[in-house]
Amino acid sequence: MTIRRRLFWSNILMLVVPAVTTALVGLLCLGMLWLVMMGRGAGFGVEDSGDFYWVGQAASDAVGSALEAGDGAWERQLDQLTTLLDANSMCLVVTDGDQVLYSYGQPLEIDDALCQAAEGLGLDPVLVGTGERGVYFSQVQAGGRTVSLSLFGTPGEHIGRDLRPAAALAALLILCVIAGSILLTNRFLTRFVLRKIEGPLDLLAAGTQRIGQGDLDFRISYAGRDEFAPVCDAFNEMAARLKASVERIRRDDESRKELLAGISHDLRSPLTSIRAYVEGLLDGVPQTERDRQRYLCIIRSKAEDIDRLVSQLFLYAKLDLEGVPTQNVSLRLDRFVTDFLREDQTDHREQGLEVSADRLAPVTVCADPEQLRRVLTNILDNSAKYKAHDHGHVCITLCPDGCLTLTDDGPGVPEAALPRLFDAFYRSDPARKDPAGGSGLGLAIAAKAVQNMGGTIRAYAPLQGGLAIEITLPREADQDAEYLDRRG
């Protein structure tokens, strides 16, 4: 059950449980009050003149029945009234003229005055009261006789006296039940909701602590399908990204160290040569003008190597910092490759490299022509430097899915070295015995350029040997887009 659903039901139960409990206790209290009213000695009493009048009528009927039954049944008939009279503290007096035929209850001093007032009104029946004491007066005729009935009582006295404590107790009980039900329901529902929250929070806290201690392989295992599920998934994704970031920082640190080592090595070699030839010139080693010119040409060549290396370093740094603006346009990649080979075929042949294009499918991509030209040039230069024989061959293919592949017939690269082939200053020869073979920046620059154009590049070893470099650039839907030559 989700936390939202738990909160919904907790809110409903927070209202329903106290209400139902209060209703049940209220009904119980009403039943208790009813039992108090109906029980013996409960003091039924009368609350108004209508009820008092009704009791008087009942007494008149009982007296009439006693008169009709005769003298022998007089006491027995009237004894039926004693329960009602006792329960309500009433007094009954039956007279025949000045003779008292029946009297029950405890009369008060005010009763005579009330009786005289009722007789003086000349009404039959009549109800006279002072608020604290009342009399019901009536002439009863039955069995050939006429008697006077006087019923004295105190309206409403006993009911108020007997029910007031019970009502106060019932009200107190209801208040206690309301407070208790709210507290218990709140405690239960709080635990009901918190139990669902505390567990995932503890997992997240433990995971944060483990990550803080450096355990980047720790992952939260949470099987729930509530609001915490995406949070735990995000935590695991964060941990994975953090681990990848730390690994990337480590690799970048190693690359920087290798970059510094490569720069130092590749600059030291030509500088050492320049220094040696300059010292030779100063010491007068070359005896002829021809030898001196040869020394100067070597010094110039080494200086050009340094200038070329510095230029490549500057270009790589700009690409790495995205300092080179990328102006992507839609171009037909097959036509671009054909034009590139036609224009640079002579330069490649001078390097001892024959380049051919086979199966160029019509594909439109989004790329920067200038950077794409640099990418192809660097890859072909790398193949020319590391060719196995005096003459090498590179085959370029373009598949309909937009995959551009350059495959050479060189000595290839060990499988373990393929993932690092595009690192700066990386050479598969760890001893770096042939630094003249390349600076190690060509493929790194190509990889940065492809990445800046939004594409991907990878190297693999084909079955027939050699090295294959695969480039994938973003596709365009328009297959008829023309190649825009931006070379000036």
C-alpha positions as CSV (number, residue, x, y, z in Angstrom):
1,M,0.0,0.0,0.0
2,T,1.4,3.4,-1.0
3,I,1.9,6.2,1.6
4,R,-0.7,8.3,-0.1
5,R,-3.3,5.5,0.3
6,R,-2.3,5.0,3.9
7,L,-2.7,8.7,4.6
8,F,-6.1,8.7,2.9
9,W,-7.4,5.8,5.0
10,S,-5.8,7.2,8.2
11,N,-7.7,10.4,7.6
12,I,-10.9,8.6,7.0
13,L,-10.5,6.4,10.1
14,M,-9.5,9.4,12.2
15,L,-13.0,10.7,11.6
16,V,-15.0,7.5,11.4
17,V,-13.6,5.6,14.4
18,P,-14.3,8.4,17.0
19,A,-17.7,9.1,15.5
20,V,-18.8,5.5,15.6
21,T,-17.4,4.9,19.1
22,T,-19.1,8.0,20.4
23,A,-22.4,7.0,18.7
24,L,-22.3,3.5,20.3
25,V,-21.5,4.9,23.7
26,G,-24.2,7.5,23.3
27,L,-26.7,4.8,22.6
28,L,-25.5,2.9,25.6
29,C,-26.0,6.0,27.8
30,L,-29.5,6.5,26.4
31,G,-30.3,2.9,27.3
32,M,-29.0,3.4,30.8
33,L,-31.1,6.6,31.2
34,W,-34.1,4.7,30.0
35,L,-33.5,2.0,32.6
36,V,-33.2,4.6,35.3
37,M,-36.4,6.2,34.3
38,M,-38.3,2.9,34.1
39,G,-36.8,1.1,37.1
40,R,-38.3,0.9,40.5
41,G,-37.9,4.1,42.5
42,A,-36.8,5.9,39.5
43,G,-39.3,8.7,40.2
44,F,-41.3,8.9,37.0
45,G,-43.0,12.1,38.1
46,V,-44.9,14.5,35.8
47,E,-43.2,17.3,33.8
48,D,-46.3,19.4,33.0
49,S,-50.0,19.8,33.7
50,G,-50.9,17.4,30.9
51,D,-49.1,14.5,32.5
52,F,-50.4,15.4,35.9
53,Y,-53.9,15.5,34.4
54,W,-53.4,12.1,32.9
55,V,-52.4,10.6,36.2
56,G,-55.5,12.2,37.8
57,Q,-57.7,10.6,35.2
58,A,-56.1,7.2,35.9
59,A,-56.8,7.7,39.6
60,S,-60.4,8.7,38.9
61,D,-61.0,5.6,36.8
62,A,-59.5,3.4,39.6
63,V,-61.8,5.0,42.2
64,G,-64.8,4.6,39.9
65,S,-64.0,0.9,39.5
66,A,-63.8,0.6,43.3
67,L,-67.2,2.2,43.8
68,E,-68.8,-0.1,41.3
69,A,-67.2,-3.1,42.9
70,G,-68.7,-2.3,46.2
71,D,-67.3,-1.9,49.7
72,G,-65.7,-5.3,49.8
73,A,-63.4,-4.6,46.9
74,W,-62.7,-0.9,47.8
75,E,-59.3,-1.4,49.4
76,R,-58.2,-4.0,46.8
77,Q,-59.0,-1.8,43.8
78,L,-57.3,1.3,45.2
79,D,-54.2,-0.7,46.3
80,Q,-53.3,-0.9,42.6
81,L,-52.6,2.8,42.7
82,T,-50.0,2.6,45.5
83,T,-47.1,1.7,43.2
84,L,-47.8,4.7,41.0
85,L,-48.3,7.0,44.1
86,D,-45.2,5.8,45.8
87,A,-43.0,6.1,42.7
88,N,-44.1,9.8,42.3
89,S,-44.5,10.9,45.9
90,M,-48.1,11.6,45.4
91,C,-51.0,11.8,47.9
92,L,-54.5,10.6,47.2
93,V,-57.6,11.5,49.3
94,V,-61.2,10.2,48.5
95,T,-64.0,11.8,50.5
96,D,-67.8,11.5,50.7
97,G,-68.9,14.9,52.0
98,D,-66.9,15.3,55.2
99,Q,-66.1,11.6,55.5
100,V,-62.7,10.4,54.3
101,L,-63.2,7.1,52.5
102,Y,-59.6,6.6,51.4
103,S,-56.3,8.3,52.1
104,Y,-52.8,7.3,50.9
105,G,-49.6,9.2,51.1
106,Q,-48.2,12.0,53.2
107,P,-50.3,15.2,53.0
108,L,-48.7,18.7,53.3
109,E,-50.1,21.8,55.0
110,I,-50.7,23.5,51.7
111,D,-53.0,20.6,50.5
112,D,-56.1,21.9,52.4
113,A,-55.8,25.3,50.8
114,L,-55.2,23.8,47.3
115,C,-58.3,21.6,47.8
116,Q,-60.5,24.5,48.9
117,A,-59.3,26.5,45.9
118,A,-60.2,23.7,43.5
119,E,-63.6,23.2,45.0
120,G,-64.3,26.9,44.8
121,L,-63.6,27.0,41.1
122,G,-66.7,24.8,40.5
123,L,-65.0,22.9,37.6
124,D,-64.9,19.2,37.2
125,P,-62.2,18.1,36.8
126,V,-59.9,20.9,37.7
127,L,-56.1,21.2,38.1
128,V,-54.7,23.7,40.5
129,G,-51.0,24.2,41.3
130,T,-48.6,26.6,42.8
131,G,-45.5,25.5,40.8
132,E,-44.1,23.4,43.7
133,R,-47.4,21.6,44.7
134,G,-50.5,20.8,42.7
135,V,-53.9,19.1,43.1
136,Y,-56.1,17.3,40.7
137,F,-59.7,17.6,42.0
138,S,-62.6,15.6,40.5
139,Q,-66.1,14.3,41.3
140,V,-66.4,10.6,40.7
141,Q,-69.9,9.1,40.2
142,A,-70.2,5.3,40.2
143,G,-72.4,2.6,41.9
144,G,-75.0,5.2,42.8
145,R,-72.6,7.3,44.8
146,T,-70.6,10.5,44.3
147,V,-67.3,11.0,45.9
148,S,-64.6,13.7,45.7
149,L,-61.1,12.8,44.6
150,S,-58.1,14.9,45.4
151,L,-54.7,13.9,44.0
152,F,-51.7,15.9,45.4
153,G,-48.3,15.9,43.8
154,T,-45.2,17.9,42.8
155,P,-44.8,18.0,39.0
156,G,-41.3,17.3,37.6
157,E,-39.5,17.1,41.0
158,H,-38.3,13.5,40.9
159,I,-37.5,13.1,37.4
160,G,-35.1,16.0,37.6
161,R,-33.6,14.8,40.8
162,D,-33.0,11.2,39.6
163,L,-31.9,11.8,36.0
164,R,-29.5,14.7,36.6
165,P,-26.7,12.6,38.1
166,A,-27.2,10.0,35.4
167,A,-27.2,12.6,32.6
168,A,-24.0,14.2,34.0
169,L,-22.4,10.8,34.3
170,A,-23.4,10.0,30.7
171,A,-22.0,13.3,29.4
172,L,-18.7,12.7,31.2
173,L,-18.5,9.2,29.9
174,I,-19.1,10.4,26.3
175,L,-16.4,13.1,26.6
176,C,-14.0,10.5,27.9
177,V,-14.8,8.1,25.1
178,I,-14.3,10.9,22.5
179,A,-11.0,11.9,23.9
180,G,-9.8,8.3,24.4
181,S,-10.9,7.2,20.9
182,I,-9.2,10.1,19.3
183,L,-5.9,9.5,21.2
184,L,-5.9,5.7,20.5
185,T,-6.9,6.1,16.9
186,N,-4.2,8.8,16.4
187,R,-1.6,6.6,18.0
188,F,-2.5,3.6,16.0
189,L,-2.7,5.5,12.7
190,T,0.5,7.3,13.4
191,R,2.3,4.0,13.8
192,F,0.5,2.6,10.8
193,V,1.9,5.4,8.6
194,L,5.3,5.9,10.2
195,R,6.1,2.2,10.0
196,K,5.8,2.5,6.2
197,I,8.1,5.6,6.2
198,E,10.7,4.7,8.8
199,G,11.9,1.5,7.0
200,P,12.8,3.2,3.7
201,L,14.3,6.2,5.5
202,D,16.6,3.8,7.4
203,L,17.6,2.2,4.2
204,L,18.4,5.5,2.6
205,A,20.3,6.6,5.7
206,A,22.4,3.4,5.7
207,G,23.0,3.7,2.0
208,T,24.2,7.4,2.4
209,Q,26.5,6.3,5.2
210,R,28.0,3.5,3.1
211,I,28.5,5.8,0.1
212,G,30.1,8.4,2.4
213,Q,32.5,5.7,3.6
214,G,33.6,5.1,0.0
215,D,31.6,1.9,-0.7
216,L,30.5,3.0,-4.2
217,D,29.3,-0.6,-5.0
218,F,26.6,-0.4,-2.4
219,R,23.0,-0.5,-3.8
220,I,19.7,-0.3,-2.0
221,S,17.5,-3.3,-2.4
222,Y,13.8,-2.1,-2.0
223,A,11.0,-4.3,-3.1
224,G,8.1,-1.9,-2.2
225,R,6.0,-0.3,-4.9
226,D,5.3,3.0,-3.2
227,E,6.6,6.6,-3.3
228,F,10.0,5.4,-2.0
229,A,10.6,3.1,-4.9
230,P,11.7,5.8,-7.4
231,V,13.7,7.5,-4.6
232,C,15.6,4.2,-4.0
233,D,16.1,3.8,-7.8
234,A,17.4,7.3,-8.0
235,F,19.8,6.6,-5.2
236,N,21.1,3.5,-6.9
237,E,21.4,5.5,-10.2
238,M,23.2,8.3,-8.3
239,A,25.6,5.7,-6.8
240,A,26.3,4.2,-10.2
241,R,26.9,7.6,-11.7
242,L,29.1,8.6,-8.8
243,K,31.2,5.4,-9.2
244,A,31.5,6.1,-13.0
245,S,32.5,9.7,-12.2
246,V,35.2,8.6,-9.8
247,E,36.4,6.1,-12.3
248,R,36.4,8.7,-15.0
249,I,38.3,11.1,-12.7
250,R,40.9,8.4,-12.1
251,R,41.3,7.7,-15.7
252,D,41.5,11.4,-16.5
253,D,44.2,11.7,-13.9
254,E,46.1,8.9,-15.4
255,S,45.6,10.4,-18.8
256,R,47.0,13.7,-17.6
257,K,50.0,12.0,-16.2
258,E,50.5,10.2,-19.5
259,L,49.9,13.4,-21.3
260,L,52.6,15.2,-19.4
261,A,55.0,12.3,-19.8
262,G,54.2,12.2,-23.6
263,I,54.7,15.9,-24.0
264,S,58.0,15.7,-22.1
265,H,59.2,12.8,-24.2
266,D,58.1,14.1,-27.6
267,L,59.6,17.5,-26.9
268,R,62.8,16.3,-25.4
269,S,63.7,14.1,-28.4
270,P,63.8,16.9,-31.0
271,L,65.2,19.4,-28.6
272,T,68.0,17.0,-27.8
273,S,68.7,16.7,-31.5
274,I,68.6,20.4,-32.0
275,R,71.0,21.0,-29.1
276,A,73.4,18.4,-30.3
277,Y,73.6,19.8,-33.9
278,V,73.9,23.3,-32.6
279,E,76.7,22.3,-30.4
280,G,78.3,20.5,-33.4
281,L,78.1,23.7,-35.4
282,L,79.6,25.7,-32.6
283,D,82.4,23.2,-32.1
284,G,83.1,23.3,-35.9
285,V,82.3,19.6,-36.4
286,P,81.1,20.1,-40.0
287,Q,84.1,21.0,-42.1
288,T,82.4,21.8,-45.3
289,E,79.6,24.1,-46.3
290,R,77.5,21.1,-47.4
291,D,77.8,19.5,-44.0
292,R,76.8,22.7,-42.3
293,Q,73.7,23.0,-44.5
294,R,72.8,19.4,-43.7
295,Y,73.1,20.3,-39.9
296,L,70.9,23.3,-40.4
297,C,68.3,21.3,-42.4
298,I,68.1,18.8,-39.6
299,I,67.7,21.5,-37.0
300,R,64.9,23.1,-39.1
301,S,63.2,19.7,-39.4
302,K,63.3,19.1,-35.7
303,A,61.9,22.6,-35.1
304,E,59.1,21.9,-37.5
305,D,58.4,18.7,-35.5
306,I,58.2,20.7,-32.3
307,D,55.9,23.3,-34.0
308,R,53.7,20.5,-35.4
309,L,53.5,18.9,-31.9
310,V,52.6,22.2,-30.2
311,S,49.9,22.9,-32.8
312,Q,48.4,19.5,-32.2
313,L,48.5,20.0,-28.5
314,F,46.8,23.3,-28.9
315,L,44.1,21.8,-31.1
316,Y,43.5,18.9,-28.7
317,A,43.2,21.3,-25.8
318,K,40.7,23.4,-27.7
319,L,38.6,20.4,-28.7
320,D,38.8,19.0,-25.1
321,L,37.5,22.4,-23.8
322,E,35.0,22.7,-26.7
323,G,36.9,25.8,-27.7
324,V,36.6,24.9,-31.4
325,P,33.1,26.0,-32.7
326,T,31.2,23.2,-34.4
327,Q,29.1,24.3,-37.4
328,N,27.1,21.2,-38.3
329,V,25.3,21.1,-41.7
330,S,23.5,18.5,-43.6
331,L,25.8,16.8,-46.1
332,R,25.8,13.7,-48.2
333,L,28.5,11.7,-46.6
334,D,29.2,9.5,-49.6
335,R,29.8,12.5,-51.9
336,F,32.0,14.1,-49.1
337,V,34.2,11.0,-49.0
338,T,34.5,10.8,-52.7
339,D,35.5,14.5,-53.0
340,F,38.0,14.0,-50.1
341,L,39.7,11.1,-51.7
342,R,39.9,12.8,-55.1
343,E,41.5,15.9,-53.6
344,D,44.0,14.2,-51.2
345,Q,44.8,11.0,-53.1
346,T,48.2,12.3,-54.2
347,D,49.3,13.2,-50.6
348,H,48.3,9.8,-49.4
349,R,50.3,8.0,-52.2
350,E,53.4,10.0,-51.3
351,Q,53.0,8.6,-47.8
352,G,52.9,5.1,-49.3
353,L,49.2,4.6,-48.7
354,E,46.6,3.6,-51.2
355,V,43.1,4.6,-50.3
356,S,40.0,3.2,-52.0
357,A,36.2,3.7,-51.4
358,D,33.9,0.7,-51.7
359,R,30.2,0.5,-51.4
360,L,29.4,4.1,-50.4
361,A,25.7,4.1,-49.7
362,P,23.8,7.4,-50.1
363,V,23.6,8.7,-46.5
364,T,22.9,12.2,-45.3
365,V,24.4,13.2,-42.0
366,C,24.7,16.2,-39.8
367,A,28.4,17.1,-39.4
368,D,31.0,19.9,-39.6
369,P,32.8,19.4,-42.9
370,E,36.1,21.0,-41.7
371,Q,36.3,18.8,-38.6
372,L,35.2,15.7,-40.5
373,R,38.1,16.3,-43.0
374,R,40.5,16.6,-40.1
375,V,39.1,13.3,-38.7
376,L,39.7,11.4,-41.9
377,T,43.1,12.9,-42.4
378,N,44.3,12.0,-38.9
379,I,43.1,8.4,-39.3
380,L,44.8,8.0,-42.7
381,D,48.0,9.6,-41.3
382,N,47.9,7.0,-38.5
383,S,47.5,4.2,-40.9
384,A,50.4,5.6,-43.1
385,K,52.7,5.8,-40.1
386,Y,52.1,2.3,-38.8
387,K,51.8,0.4,-42.1
388,A,53.3,-3.0,-42.1
389,H,55.1,-2.7,-45.5
390,D,56.4,0.1,-47.7
391,H,52.9,0.4,-49.3
392,G,49.7,0.1,-47.3
393,H,46.1,0.1,-48.2
394,V,43.0,1.5,-46.6
395,C,39.4,0.7,-47.6
396,I,36.6,3.1,-46.8
397,T,33.0,1.7,-46.7
398,L,29.7,3.5,-45.9
399,C,26.7,1.4,-44.9
400,P,23.1,2.5,-45.4
401,D,22.8,2.8,-41.6
402,G,25.3,5.7,-41.7
403,C,28.3,3.7,-40.3
404,L,31.6,4.9,-41.9
405,T,34.4,2.4,-41.6
406,L,38.1,2.8,-42.5
407,T,40.0,-0.5,-42.5
408,D,43.8,-0.8,-43.1
409,D,46.1,-3.7,-43.7
410,G,48.6,-2.7,-41.1
411,P,50.0,-4.8,-38.2
412,G,46.9,-4.1,-36.1
413,V,46.6,-3.3,-32.4
414,P,46.5,-5.8,-29.5
415,E,43.0,-6.4,-28.1
416,A,43.9,-5.0,-24.7
417,A,45.0,-1.7,-26.3
418,L,41.9,-1.0,-28.4
419,P,39.9,0.8,-25.6
420,R,42.8,3.2,-25.0
421,L,43.6,3.8,-28.7
422,F,41.9,7.3,-28.6
423,D,43.7,8.5,-25.4
424,A,46.2,11.3,-25.9
425,F,49.8,10.3,-26.3
426,Y,48.9,6.6,-26.1
427,R,50.9,4.2,-28.2
428,S,50.5,0.5,-28.2
429,D,54.3,0.2,-27.8
430,P,54.7,0.8,-24.0
431,A,58.5,1.2,-24.4
432,R,57.9,4.1,-26.9
433,K,60.9,3.0,-28.9
434,D,59.7,4.7,-32.0
435,P,58.5,8.2,-31.1
436,A,59.0,9.3,-34.7
437,G,56.2,7.0,-35.7
438,G,53.6,9.4,-34.3
439,S,52.8,11.8,-31.4
440,G,49.8,9.8,-30.2
441,L,47.5,12.8,-30.6
442,G,46.1,12.1,-34.1
443,L,43.4,9.6,-33.0
444,A,42.7,11.5,-29.8
445,I,42.0,14.7,-31.8
446,A,39.8,12.6,-34.2
447,A,37.8,11.2,-31.3
448,K,37.3,14.6,-29.7
449,A,36.1,16.0,-33.1
450,V,33.6,13.2,-33.7
451,Q,32.3,13.6,-30.1
452,N,31.8,17.4,-30.6
453,M,29.8,16.6,-33.7
454,G,27.5,14.4,-31.7
455,G,28.8,11.1,-33.2
456,T,30.6,8.0,-31.9
457,I,33.9,6.4,-32.8
458,R,35.4,3.0,-32.0
459,A,38.3,0.8,-33.0
460,Y,38.2,-3.0,-33.5
461,A,40.3,-5.7,-35.0
462,P,38.8,-7.2,-38.2
463,L,39.0,-10.9,-38.9
464,Q,41.4,-10.4,-41.9
465,G,43.8,-8.4,-39.7
466,G,44.8,-4.8,-39.5
467,L,42.8,-2.1,-37.7
468,A,39.3,-0.8,-38.4
469,I,37.9,2.5,-37.2
470,E,34.2,2.9,-37.2
471,I,32.5,6.4,-37.2
472,T,28.8,7.0,-36.7
473,L,27.4,10.5,-37.2
474,P,23.9,11.8,-36.6
475,R,21.6,10.9,-39.5
476,E,19.5,13.4,-41.5
477,A,16.2,12.4,-43.1
478,D,16.9,14.3,-46.4
479,Q,18.9,12.1,-48.6
480,D,19.3,14.8,-51.3
481,A,21.0,17.4,-49.1
482,E,24.1,18.7,-50.8
483,Y,27.5,18.8,-49.3
484,L,28.6,22.3,-48.4
485,D,32.3,22.9,-48.9
486,R,33.3,25.3,-46.1
487,R,37.0,25.3,-46.8
488,G,36.9,28.9,-47.9
